[in-house]
Amino acid sequence: MSRFVARRLVAMVPLLILVSILAFSLVLLLPGDPALAILGDEVANANNKQAYYALRKELGLDEPVPIQYLTWAARVLRGDLGTSIRNQTPIASTIGGRMLPTIELALLGAILSLLIAFPAGIISALRPNSMADAGATLAALGGVAIPNFFLGILLIYVMAVWLRVLPPSGYVAPWEDLGENLKLMIMPAIAVSTGLAAVMMRQVRSALIEVLQQEYILTARSKGLSEMAVVLGHAIKNAAIPVVTILGQQVGTLIGGAVVTETIFSIPGMGRMIVEAISYRDFPVVQAAVLLLAMTVLLANLATDLVYGYLDPRIRHD
Amino acid sequence: MIGQTSAVDTTSAERVLATPAMPPRRRLITWSNLSPRIWIGLAVVGTMLFLALTADFLTPYDPNYQDYSQFRVAPSAEHPFGTDQVGRDLYSRVVYGTRISFLVGVVAVGIGLTSGVVIGLVAGLYRGWIDEVLMRVMDAIHAFPALVLALAITAALGPGIVNIMIAIGIVYMPSYARLVRGQVLSVRERDFVVAARILGAGSLRLMFLHIWPNVTAPIIVQGSLNVSSAILTEASLSFLGLGVRPPTPSWGSSLQSGYQYLSSAPWLSLFPGLAIFIAVLGFNLFGDGLRQLLDPRLRARGEA
């Protein structure tokens, strides 16, 4: 297992480097002079000429592009994500606080979708083509298609405007007031979870149907085990393996969903940070945020790979 | 023996040539084996196309006309979906929004598909370091959360419909490149391709005459499924205020400006949101149906 972990870690290095190159290259996409694009038209004003040259120097624009990248990468490795143009503060000092709500939302969404996907998938698999199965299939089709921001808005309307049982929006850190935090996060988490829940439910269903046809299940049944014990004690472990893969593949979608969803629930996370940064043309912030989110996805993928290797010993010995 | 994918011993070229070069089995697409799913999907996609093309004739009002005496009027016979916060007819805006969604969805996927297919073909056919470099770059693009990358690219290029299409296209490019490369690698070992190579077919001939026809089906399926995600991404970007520039009617931006009046004028959120939902659902059903139709393996496993 430790060799497997080491191999996966080493395999991640080139990917990390490429991801950082891409995140860096985003600046190159800015039309014309990045410094000009970042500062906007006010540069035409002679008073800002100084700011313009300072920014060019700070961004290292007088250097060739590969050197610019290396300087930038070296800074990032030292934990310096650059300076926000809007409020002149180091990005690294504020971004951590913004990461937490987004990651919490994505995690809650993942947990919720597992809680939906497993029971629904098991019921569907045990009675294929039954009414319950058809209902679950329909719900899954809907769950994939509904945009999470629209579902969030519907939830706010029903729960907060109409029934008045939940607060419409806002955020309290979990260590300040866990109860209030969960109360505020329940709607966003539902909004984020449906797409993933739907995909995983279909996966649980088809994997379980396949596993249930295997001989060891027949053995378990002929031992006289109850259906419950067969499914939960024997079948579900093997059926869970492809579901873990799906979960790993969907981390990016989950984070993307969290980024949009938090804007309607006024959660001060990465999504709002990026959107605000874009509207103030604060491009270093956008770049840092994108880089960190991509790194989060890579780490989550690594974690799923490891869980996968743990669940399925065959993977480890490839 | 025929149609199996096992690697062929190239020294026994005679045996290979003696077997007729057999293209992989094609399923006949008949009207009777189309599932209801694809029909519903086709109906939605067809309706969207129809609305997008004929929006000018189907809408009672100019989507950008602001009637200052009619702010946030509830749905009525005069305004079936009500009016928005600046007095524009929401029904007309939703119908016109179909045009933007359809256009962005299809063109963005077209951009991603074309570039991804070229990269996948090149990587799969030439292999070696070209393959290694191209695919690692694709992996890196894929590592970014799709929406976040689209957001960042649009932020860099600036908002606007063309830039959104490019951004979404780049985001979906890796999935096609991977798909095509995988197919090329498996198809190139099949008997009929090996036979063609032995007969002296060059790589371009191999690519277009022998390999290309075998990778089209999975690409079509992937493409139709991706249109729905592209529509969703466009709606998300517009919802975040980074999409199509106002006043161009887009479902995402209508929803964004509308949900601030959620308690007093819920229809401003409801209709654009439903439009996105139906469009995404329609393209999903259509793509699922196509996959069922074109991928016999799914059918054999009894998977819906």
Interface residues (C-beta under 8 A of the other chain):
Chain A: P14 L15 L18 V19 I21 L22 L26 V27 L29 L30 P31 T137 L141 G142 V144 A145 I146 P147 F149 F150 I153 L154 I156 Y157 V161 S206 I209 E210 V251 G252 T253 I255 G256 G257 V259 V260 T263 I264 G271 I274 V275 I278 S279 F283 V286 Q287 A289 V290 L293 A294 V297 L298 N301
Chain B: R136 V137 D139 A140 I141 A143 F144 P145 A146 L147 V148 L149 L151 A152 I153 A155 A156 L157 G158 S228 L232 A235 S236 F239 L240 G241 L242 L255 Y259 L262 S263 P266 S269 G273 I276 F277 I278 V280 L281 N284 L285 R301 G302 E303 A304
